[in-house]
Amino acid sequence: MRTITWSMPSGAEGLKVKNFLSQYKDVSRRLWKKIDTLPLYINGEQVRGNDRLSAGDELQISIPAGTVPAHFKESREQLEVLYEDEDVIVVNKPAGLPTLPGRAVGEESLAGRLAGYLRSKGIQSAIHPVSRLDRGTSGIVPFACHAYAHSRMEKHMDAGAKEYMGIVEGRWPQEFTFIDVPIRPSTTSLVEQIAAPDGKRAVTTAEVIELLPEYTVMKFGLKTGRTHQIRVHASVSGFPLAGDTLYGNENECLKRQALHACRLDFFHPVQETMITVKAPFPEDINDFLTSQRLKVFK
Protein backbone atom coordinates (compact mmCIF):
# COMPACT_ATOMS: atom_id res chain seq x y z
CA MET A 1 0.00 0.00 0.00
CA ARG A 2 1.29 3.45 -0.93
CA THR A 3 0.53 6.39 1.38
CA ILE A 4 0.65 9.92 -0.09
CA THR A 5 0.37 13.22 1.78
CA TRP A 6 -0.38 16.60 0.23
CA SER A 7 -0.50 20.08 1.74
CA MET A 8 -3.65 21.92 0.65
CA PRO A 9 -3.23 25.04 -1.52
CA SER A 10 -5.43 28.10 -1.04
CA GLY A 11 -7.58 27.01 -3.97
CA ALA A 12 -8.67 23.91 -2.05
CA GLU A 13 -10.42 25.97 0.64
CA GLY A 14 -13.91 24.57 1.16
CA LEU A 15 -13.57 21.73 -1.36
CA LYS A 16 -14.70 18.22 -0.48
CA VAL A 17 -11.85 15.72 -0.27
CA LYS A 18 -13.08 13.73 -3.27
CA ASN A 19 -13.51 16.89 -5.35
CA PHE A 20 -9.99 18.07 -4.52
CA LEU A 21 -8.57 14.72 -5.62
CA SER A 22 -10.51 14.90 -8.88
CA GLN A 23 -9.73 18.54 -9.72
CA TYR A 24 -6.14 18.82 -8.48
CA LYS A 25 -4.76 15.27 -8.56
CA ASP A 26 -6.46 13.65 -11.57
CA VAL A 27 -8.21 10.96 -9.52
CA SER A 28 -10.88 9.33 -11.67
CA ARG A 29 -14.20 8.05 -10.35
CA ARG A 30 -12.99 4.48 -10.82
CA LEU A 31 -9.81 5.12 -8.84
CA TRP A 32 -11.72 7.03 -6.17
CA LYS A 33 -13.78 3.92 -5.46
CA LYS A 34 -10.54 2.10 -4.61
CA ILE A 35 -9.14 4.94 -2.51
CA ASP A 36 -12.42 5.32 -0.62
CA THR A 37 -12.12 1.76 0.71
CA LEU A 38 -9.06 2.79 2.77
CA PRO A 39 -8.75 5.40 5.54
CA LEU A 40 -8.44 9.10 4.66
CA TYR A 41 -6.88 11.59 7.08
CA ILE A 42 -6.85 15.37 7.44
CA ASN A 43 -4.22 16.58 9.89
CA GLY A 44 -4.07 13.08 11.37
CA GLU A 45 -7.83 12.71 11.94
CA GLN A 46 -9.80 10.17 9.93
CA VAL A 47 -12.35 11.72 7.55
CA ARG A 48 -14.62 10.79 4.67
CA GLY A 49 -14.69 11.88 1.05
CA ASN A 50 -17.45 14.44 1.60
CA ASP A 51 -15.59 16.27 4.39
CA ARG A 52 -14.27 19.68 3.45
CA LEU A 53 -10.71 20.96 3.32
CA SER A 54 -9.05 24.16 4.49
CA ALA A 55 -5.96 25.78 3.03
CA GLY A 56 -2.85 24.40 4.74
CA ASP A 57 -4.47 21.10 5.74
CA GLU A 58 -2.40 17.93 5.38
CA LEU A 59 -4.41 15.35 3.43
CA GLN A 60 -3.25 11.73 3.54
CA ILE A 61 -4.59 9.04 1.22
CA SER A 62 -3.67 5.40 0.67
CA ILE A 63 -3.42 3.54 -2.64
CA PRO A 64 -3.98 -0.24 -2.72
CA ALA A 65 -0.77 -2.06 -3.61
CA GLY A 66 -2.28 -4.26 -6.31
CA THR A 67 -0.90 -7.61 -7.42
CA VAL A 68 1.07 -9.08 -10.30
CA PRO A 69 -1.19 -10.96 -12.79
CA ALA A 70 -0.97 -14.74 -12.42
CA HIS A 71 0.11 -15.27 -16.05
CA PHE A 72 3.27 -13.17 -15.58
CA LYS A 73 6.15 -15.66 -15.37
CA GLU A 74 8.47 -14.26 -12.73
CA SER A 75 12.13 -14.28 -13.70
CA ARG A 76 15.37 -13.46 -11.92
CA GLU A 77 17.16 -12.72 -15.18
CA GLN A 78 19.17 -9.52 -15.30
CA LEU A 79 17.16 -6.30 -15.25
CA GLU A 80 18.74 -2.89 -15.86
CA VAL A 81 16.89 -0.33 -13.73
CA LEU A 82 17.37 3.27 -14.89
CA TYR A 83 15.13 5.00 -12.33
CA GLU A 84 13.24 3.73 -9.28
CA ASP A 85 11.12 5.05 -6.42
CA GLU A 86 7.86 4.08 -4.68
CA ASP A 87 5.75 5.18 -7.63
CA VAL A 88 7.71 4.60 -10.84
CA ILE A 89 10.29 2.15 -12.14
CA VAL A 90 11.97 2.78 -15.49
CA VAL A 91 13.96 -0.06 -17.05
CA ASN A 92 16.12 -0.65 -20.10
CA LYS A 93 14.56 -3.40 -22.24
CA PRO A 94 16.90 -5.62 -24.24
CA ALA A 95 15.97 -6.48 -27.81
CA GLY A 96 14.21 -9.82 -28.28
CA LEU A 97 12.17 -9.61 -25.08
CA PRO A 98 8.46 -8.68 -25.16
CA THR A 99 7.28 -5.97 -22.78
CA LEU A 100 4.35 -8.16 -21.64
CA PRO A 101 3.85 -11.92 -21.97
CA GLY A 102 1.93 -13.04 -25.02
CA ARG A 103 -0.31 -16.03 -25.57
CA ALA A 104 2.43 -18.61 -25.07
CA VAL A 105 2.22 -20.19 -21.61
CA GLY A 106 5.20 -19.29 -19.44
CA GLU A 107 6.69 -16.82 -21.92
CA GLU A 108 9.42 -14.68 -20.45
CA SER A 109 8.83 -10.93 -20.59
CA LEU A 110 10.17 -7.64 -19.32
CA ALA A 111 7.21 -7.44 -16.93
CA GLY A 112 8.08 -10.90 -15.63
CA ARG A 113 11.65 -9.86 -14.95
CA LEU A 114 10.38 -6.80 -13.11
CA ALA A 115 8.05 -8.99 -11.04
CA GLY A 116 11.00 -11.16 -10.03
CA TYR A 117 13.09 -8.09 -9.24
CA LEU A 118 10.40 -6.65 -6.95
CA ARG A 119 9.89 -9.98 -5.18
CA SER A 120 13.65 -10.24 -4.55
CA LYS A 121 13.42 -6.90 -2.73
CA GLY A 122 10.35 -7.93 -0.74
CA ILE A 123 8.14 -5.37 -2.49
CA GLN A 124 4.48 -6.08 -3.18
CA SER A 125 3.47 -3.97 -6.13
CA ALA A 126 1.35 -4.01 -9.24
CA ILE A 127 3.12 -3.73 -12.61
CA HIS A 128 1.58 -1.24 -15.02
CA PRO A 129 3.52 -0.50 -18.24
CA VAL A 130 2.92 3.14 -19.15
CA SER A 131 4.27 2.57 -22.67
CA ARG A 132 5.58 -0.46 -24.54
CA LEU A 133 8.24 -1.35 -27.08
CA ASP A 134 8.16 -3.93 -29.85
CA ARG A 135 9.95 -7.20 -29.10
CA GLY A 136 12.83 -6.27 -31.40
CA THR A 137 13.20 -2.69 -30.15
CA SER A 138 15.44 -1.96 -27.18
CA GLY A 139 15.44 0.87 -24.69
CA ILE A 140 13.43 2.73 -22.09
CA VAL A 141 10.14 1.37 -20.74
CA PRO A 142 8.40 3.08 -17.78
CA PHE A 143 6.26 1.12 -15.31
CA ALA A 144 3.89 2.53 -12.69
CA CYS A 145 3.90 0.80 -9.30
CA HIS A 146 0.25 1.41 -8.44
CA ALA A 147 -3.04 2.35 -10.08
CA TYR A 148 -2.82 6.06 -9.24
CA ALA A 149 0.66 6.45 -10.73
CA HIS A 150 -0.46 4.56 -13.84
CA SER A 151 -3.58 6.66 -14.36
CA ARG A 152 -1.79 9.98 -13.87
CA MET A 153 1.26 9.12 -15.96
CA GLU A 154 -0.93 8.05 -18.87
CA LYS A 155 -2.89 11.29 -18.65
CA HIS A 156 0.27 13.41 -18.70
CA MET A 157 2.33 11.47 -21.22
CA ASP A 158 1.95 14.29 -23.73
CA ALA A 159 3.68 16.63 -21.27
CA GLY A 160 6.87 14.65 -21.74
CA ALA A 161 8.69 13.19 -24.69
CA LYS A 162 10.30 9.95 -25.82
CA GLU A 163 13.24 9.97 -28.22
CA TYR A 164 14.47 7.07 -30.32
CA MET A 165 17.78 6.51 -32.04
CA GLY A 166 17.69 4.43 -35.18
CA ILE A 167 19.87 3.38 -38.09
CA VAL A 168 18.23 3.43 -41.51
CA GLU A 169 19.35 2.11 -44.85
CA GLY A 170 20.61 4.75 -47.27
CA ARG A 171 21.44 8.42 -46.76
CA TRP A 172 18.47 10.26 -45.27
CA PRO A 173 18.09 13.84 -46.65
CA GLN A 174 18.96 16.44 -43.98
CA GLU A 175 15.91 18.52 -44.90
CA PHE A 176 13.46 15.62 -44.43
CA THR A 177 12.47 16.27 -40.79
CA PHE A 178 8.71 15.63 -40.57
CA ILE A 179 6.56 12.66 -41.58
CA ASP A 180 2.77 12.95 -41.45
CA VAL A 181 1.36 9.74 -42.93
CA PRO A 182 -1.74 7.88 -41.60
CA ILE A 183 -1.29 4.30 -40.40
CA ARG A 184 -3.72 1.41 -39.91
CA PRO A 185 -3.50 -2.38 -39.39
CA SER A 186 -3.04 -4.50 -42.50
CA THR A 187 -6.04 -6.58 -43.53
CA THR A 188 -3.77 -9.48 -44.52
CA SER A 189 -1.57 -9.71 -41.43
CA LEU A 190 -2.14 -9.85 -37.67
CA VAL A 191 1.13 -8.02 -37.05
CA GLU A 192 1.86 -5.63 -39.91
CA GLN A 193 0.74 -2.01 -40.04
CA ILE A 194 0.45 -0.09 -43.30
CA ALA A 195 0.40 3.51 -44.44
CA ALA A 196 -3.09 4.25 -45.78
CA PRO A 197 -5.29 7.35 -46.29
CA ASP A 198 -8.03 5.77 -44.15
CA GLY A 199 -5.68 5.14 -41.23
CA LYS A 200 -5.23 7.15 -38.05
CA ARG A 201 -3.03 10.21 -38.23
CA ALA A 202 0.61 9.46 -37.39
CA VAL A 203 3.31 12.12 -37.06
CA THR A 204 7.03 11.47 -36.62
CA THR A 205 9.92 13.95 -36.39
CA ALA A 206 13.29 12.98 -37.83
CA GLU A 207 16.79 14.39 -37.42
CA VAL A 208 19.99 13.21 -39.10
CA ILE A 209 22.71 12.53 -36.51
CA GLU A 210 25.40 10.88 -38.64
CA LEU A 211 25.74 10.02 -42.32
CA LEU A 212 27.63 6.81 -43.10
CA PRO A 213 28.46 5.36 -46.53
CA GLU A 214 25.43 3.02 -46.60
CA TYR A 215 23.37 4.04 -43.57
CA THR A 216 22.19 7.06 -41.58
CA VAL A 217 22.04 7.37 -37.79
CA MET A 218 18.75 9.09 -36.93
CA LYS A 219 16.93 10.59 -33.99
CA PHE A 220 13.16 10.10 -34.10
CA GLY A 221 10.40 11.70 -32.04
CA LEU A 222 6.75 10.72 -31.83
CA LYS A 223 3.93 13.24 -31.95
CA THR A 224 1.43 10.35 -32.01
CA GLY A 225 1.71 6.82 -30.71
CA ARG A 226 0.67 4.38 -33.42
CA THR A 227 1.83 0.77 -33.45
CA HIS A 228 5.14 0.36 -35.37
CA GLN A 229 4.97 4.06 -36.23
CA ILE A 230 8.67 4.77 -36.70
CA ARG A 231 9.22 1.49 -38.53
CA VAL A 232 6.37 2.15 -40.98
CA HIS A 233 7.29 5.81 -41.53
CA ALA A 234 10.95 4.99 -42.18
CA SER A 235 9.94 2.29 -44.66
CA VAL A 236 7.40 4.33 -46.64
CA SER A 237 9.94 7.18 -46.79
CA GLY A 238 12.31 4.87 -48.64
CA PHE A 239 14.77 4.41 -45.77
CA PRO A 240 13.77 1.30 -43.78
CA LEU A 241 15.40 0.59 -40.45
CA ALA A 242 18.43 -1.66 -40.74
CA GLY A 243 17.52 -5.22 -39.81
CA ASP A 244 13.75 -4.67 -39.95
CA THR A 245 12.58 -7.80 -41.76
CA LEU A 246 8.89 -6.86 -41.49
CA TYR A 247 9.15 -3.46 -43.19
CA GLY A 248 12.56 -3.67 -44.86
CA ASN A 249 15.35 -6.12 -45.47
CA GLU A 250 17.36 -8.74 -43.64
CA ASN A 251 20.76 -7.66 -42.34
CA GLU A 252 23.46 -10.25 -41.74
CA CYS A 253 25.02 -8.11 -39.00
CA LEU A 254 21.79 -7.27 -37.13
CA LYS A 255 19.23 -9.77 -35.89
CA ARG A 256 16.56 -7.14 -35.16
CA GLN A 257 15.51 -3.64 -36.23
CA ALA A 258 18.08 -0.98 -35.35
CA LEU A 259 15.76 1.06 -33.13
CA HIS A 260 16.41 2.07 -29.52
CA ALA A 261 14.36 4.23 -27.12
CA CYS A 262 17.18 6.39 -25.79
CA ARG A 263 15.52 9.16 -23.78
CA LEU A 264 12.31 9.66 -21.80
CA ASP A 265 11.03 12.86 -20.20
CA PHE A 266 8.05 12.05 -17.99
CA PHE A 267 5.77 13.79 -15.50
CA HIS A 268 6.21 12.23 -12.07
CA PRO A 269 2.70 11.43 -10.76
CA VAL A 270 3.39 12.25 -7.11
CA GLN A 271 6.38 14.61 -7.11
CA GLU A 272 4.72 16.59 -9.94
CA THR A 273 8.09 17.33 -11.55
CA MET A 274 9.60 16.34 -14.90
CA ILE A 275 12.12 13.49 -14.78
CA THR A 276 14.62 12.68 -17.56
CA VAL A 277 15.99 9.17 -18.10
CA LYS A 278 18.54 8.15 -20.74
CA ALA A 279 19.74 4.81 -22.12
CA PRO A 280 22.76 4.57 -24.45
CA PHE A 281 22.91 2.34 -27.52
CA PRO A 282 23.18 -1.37 -26.65
CA GLU A 283 26.19 -3.47 -27.63
CA ASP A 284 24.76 -4.95 -30.83
CA ILE A 285 23.97 -1.56 -32.35
CA ASN A 286 27.29 -0.08 -31.20
CA ASP A 287 29.16 -2.98 -32.83
CA PHE A 288 27.22 -2.46 -36.06
CA LEU A 289 28.00 1.27 -36.04
CA THR A 290 31.69 0.58 -35.47
CA SER A 291 31.79 -1.75 -38.47
CA GLN A 292 30.08 0.82 -40.69
CA ARG A 293 32.34 3.67 -39.56
CA LEU A 294 35.40 1.62 -40.46
CA LYS A 295 34.15 1.54 -44.06
CA VAL A 296 34.74 5.30 -44.26
CA PHE A 297 38.50 4.63 -44.15
CA LYS A 298 38.54 1.78 -46.66
N, C-alpha and C positions, 0 to 999 in steps of 0.2 A: 504493500500500500504506500502510495506517495502522498505526503502531506505538504501543502503549499500555503504560505501566508502572504497576504498582501496588505499594505497600508492604504487606507481609503483616501482618494483625492477629494478635493472640494466638490467636484462635480457629482460625487456619489451621495452627497447629503440628501437624506430622505428617501433614497432608493431602497426597494426591497432587495434582499440578498440575491435572490434568483434573477432579478432584473439587472443588477450590477454585473453578475457573471455573464449574462447574455450580451449586454451592451458594451462592456469594457474588456471582457476576457474571452469572447467568442465561444461561450458554452452553449451548445445546441440543446434543444428540448430532449433529444435522445440521451445525450450525455448527462444532462441535469437529472434525469431519472436515476442514473447510476450514482451520482454524487449525493443525491437526496436520501439514499439508503444508509449513508454513513454520517457520523456527527459533524455538525457545523458549529464553529465557535466565533464569537465576537468578543475580543478582549478577554479571552479565556472562559467565557460563559457560553454554555451550549444554547443554540438558537435554532430557529426553523427558517425555511426559505422565504416566508412572507414577512419576517422581521425586518425592520428598517435600519439603515446604516447612517452613521454620522461621519463627517470628515475627520480623518485622523484615526478612525477605528482600525484595529487589526483583525482582519477576517482570515480564518483558517478553514480550509477545506481538505478533504481527503479523496484520493482517486483510487479506485480498486486496482489491485496489481495486475489482474488478468492472468491468463495461462497460455502456455505454448500449445498450439494445436497438436492433437495426437498423431497426425500423419507426418509431422516434422521429424525426420530421423536425426537425432542428436549425434553430433560428431565432435571429436576432440582434435580434429585436424587443425593445422595452423590457421590462425585468423589474425590479419593485420588490422588493428584498431587505430584509426586516425584521430578520433575524438570520442570522449566518453564522459557522461555525467549521469545523474539520476533520471534524466528525461530523454536524452538523445544518445545514440551510439552511431558513429559513422565509421564504416569499414572500407577496406580496399579489396574489391572483388577480383580474384584471378580469372583469366579467360578460361572457358571450358566448364565453368560451374554455374548452374542456374541460380537466380536470386531466390526463387521459391521452388519447392519440390513439385514435380509434374505428376502425371498419372501413374508413372512406374512406382510400384511399391518399394519403399525403402531407398528411394533415390536421394543421394547426397545433394545438399544445397547450401547456399550461403546462409540462409536462415537457420538451417540445421547446425551449422558450425557455430553460429551466434548462440543458439540455444545451449549447446554444449559448453561454450565459453562462460555463459551466465551461470550455468549450474556449477561449474568448477569454482566459481567465486561465491557460491551460496546465495545467489540473487534470484528471487522469484519475480519474473517480469514477463509481460506479453512481448511479442515481436511484431511490430507493424512496419513494413517497408514503406517509406514515404515516396520513393521512386524506385524504379527497377532498371536493370541493364540486361541486354540480350546475353544469352549464354556465352557467345564468342567475344563479347566486349568486356574489357577490364576497366577497373577504376572505382570511383567513389559511389557508395550506396548508403544513404542515411536511413536509420531505423528509429522509430519512436518507441519508448519504453512503456507507455501507457496510453489509454484511449484519448485522454485530453491532449497530450503532446501530439499524437497522430492527427487528430482533428484540426488542431491549430496550425500545425506545420503545413498540412495540405492546403488550408485556406490561404496561407501567406507564401506559398511557393513562388508566386509571381514577383514577390518583393525581392527575391534573391536571384541567383543565376547559376547555371551549370555550364561549364566549358569542357569541350572535348578536343583532344588532339588526335589527328588522324593522318594517315599516309595514303595518298591517292595515286593511281596510275596516271602518268603523263604530267605535263607542266601546266598547272592551273593558272589562268590569266589573273594577274594582280588586280585588275579592275573588276573582276567578277566576285562581288562581296555579298550578294543578297539573292536568295532563292525563294520564290513564292509560288509553289506548285502544289495543288491539292493532291491528297493521297487517300486511297481507300483499300480495303482488303481485296485480293484477287478472287475471282469467282472460280478459279481452277486449282487453287492451292489453299491449304489450311494455314500456311505459314506466311506466304509471300504477300507483300503489299505492292500496290502499283500506283503510279502517277496517273490521275484521271480527272477530267473536268467535273465529274459528279462526286468527287471525293471531298473530304473535309480540308479546310484551308490548312496549309503547313508552311511555316516560314523558318528558314535557316539562315544565319549569318556565316560568312566564310572569310577567313583571312589567311593569306599566304605567309608562312613562317620561314620556309627554306625550300629553294628550288634545287633539285638534284637532277642528274642526267635523265633518269627515266621516271622519277616520282616527285611528288610535292608534299612537304610536311605542312599540314593545315591546322588551323584552330577553328572550331565550329561552335556556334552558339544556337540555342533553340529559343525561338519566340513562341512556338507551339510545341505540344508534346505528343506527336503521332508515333505509332509503332514503326520502328525501323526508319525513322524520318531522315536521319543523316545518311544512312546507307542508300535509301531510295533517291534522295536529292543528289548525292554524289554521282550515282549511276546515270540518272537521266540527264545530268549535266555533261556527261561524256567522260567523267573522271572517277570511275568506281574505286572504292577502297581496296587497297592491296589485300589479297587473300580472301576477299568476300565472294565465296562461291555461289551464293544465292543471287546476288545482284551484279556480279562481275566475273572474275576469272580465278582459277586456281593459281597459287603461288608456291613454288617448291620450297621457298625459305620461310613461309608463314603458314601456320596451320589454322589460322582464324583471321577475321577481318581486323585490319590495323586501325582500331578505334579504341580510345582510352578516355574515360571521364577523369579529367585531371584537376578540376577545381570546382568547388561548390561554395556558394555564399548562401546561407540560410538564416531565416528568422528564428531565433531561439524561442520556443513557446512559453517559457516561464521567465527567463531573464529579460526577454523582450529587447534583445540586442541582435545585431547581425554577427554571425560567426563565419569565418573563412577557413576552409579545409583544402589542402592540396595533396595530390598524389602524383609522383613522377612516373615517367614511362616505365613499364615493366621490362624485364630482361630480354624477352623475345623481340620486342619492338626495338629496343636499343641495339641489339645485335644486328637486326636487319638494317637499321639506319647506318651503323658502322660499315657494313658491307657495301652499302650504296655510296657512302661518302668516299670510300677508297676508290671507287670507279672514276671519281673526278680526276685522280692523279695517274690514271692508266692511259 
